[in-house]
């Protein structure tokens, strides 16, 4: 079971959002009618990604996660679009 809330409601009532995630396992966050984020409880996250087993073994998820020390660097990269005009 999941719940959908607006981004402004998530921001203004973060404590309530955490309570909902803990109780329901998943909350979808929408902004201007578009799904922009999904917040999962730790239990749901670990069951979906196998992260619990990987974390116990000192490894990160095999699907798409990267080690935390590289995460900031990955976000900071500025990728040029093939559609950019010079």
N, C-alpha and C positions, 0 to 999 in steps of 0.2 A: 504494500500500500504506500502511496506517496501523496504529497501535497504540493500545490503550486502557489507561489507567492511572488509579489512584485519585488524588484530590486530595492526600491525605496523602503518597503516594509521590512525587508531583510536587514537593511542598514539601520533603520530606526528601532528595530526590536531584535537585536542580535541574540540576546539571551533567550527570547522566545523561540527564535529560529533553532538554536542549539537544542532546546527542549524538544521541539518537533522532530528534529533529525534523530535524536536519541530514541524517541518513542516510535517513530514511523520507519526509520532506516533510510529514508530518502526524501529530499525536498528539492523541487525544481524551482529555479529563480528565473523570472521573465522580466525583460525590459522592453518597453514599447511593443509588447505583444510577441516578442521573440524569446525563445529559450536561450539564455546566456550562460547559465551555470547549473550544475547539479551538485548538491551537497549530500554526501553519504555519511552514514554513521561508520565508525571504525569497523564494526562487525560486517556491514554490507561491503565496505571497501575491501576488506581482507578476503571475504568469500568470493568477490567478483574478480579480483586481480591475483589472488594467491600471494599477496604481499605479506601476510602473516607468516607463512612458511619461509618466504625469502628473507624477511627481516630476522627471523630466528636463526637463519643460516648465515647472517651477515651479508646477504646479497639483496639486490633490489629486484623489483618485478621484471619479468622477461619481456612483457609486451611492449611497453612504451616509456617506462620510467627510467630516469637517469639519476646517478648519484647526486645528492644534495649539493656537494661542492662544485658541481658543474652546472647546476640548475640556473644560478644567477647569470653565469656567463652565457648560457644558451639563450636566456631571455634578452640579454643585452645585444646580441648579434643583430645587425641591420641587414636584412636580406634585400637585395635589389630585385625588383620585379622584372620579368622578361618583357613586360608591357611598358616599362618606363621609357620615356623619350628623352634623348640627349640633345 
